[in-house]
Amino acid sequence: MKSNQPPPPVGLALRHAHLRAARIFAEELRPLGLENAPAGLIINLGHLGSLTQRQLMDVVGMDKSAMVRQLDQLEARGLVRRRPHPTDRRAHAVELTEAGRRLLGRVLEAADRAEERLLTGLAPERRAEFRELLLVVSELGPSAQE
């Protein structure tokens, strides 16, 4: 960027950061035989616990047909199971299996390596600040008003 130009809009910068992060994460996942989308489902199920397919779709922003395909593949690998929801007989609860929980550890290690590569240019205190701000902006962490 030329010094006389204003910085790009935050949304554009976030999009480019996301593309770079996704590319790096995909490289780290390759030895696990996993792509970003199913890895994201595994991470979310590990973080949030059992969810309905609808809840999982909303959390990750995936449409129904893509979600069914991803879950079918993860279920075929023995990484997730779908069960009737305990209180809503129209819904299925999705949860990690024991094998899925074991793989979650390896996926999180890959995520840590990807994060290290992504944030290499930031000093440790700036990394912590970046993470806090990103969690606020993404509404995954405490509000800046708290």
ABEGO torsion letter per residue (X at the ends): XBAABBBBBAAAAAAAAAAAAAAAAAAAAAAAGBBAAAAAAAAAAAAAEBBBAAAAAAAAGBBAAAAAAAAAAAAAAGABBBBBBAABAABBBBBBBAAAAAAAAAAAAAAAAAAAAAAAABBAAAAAAAAAAAAAAAGABBBAAX
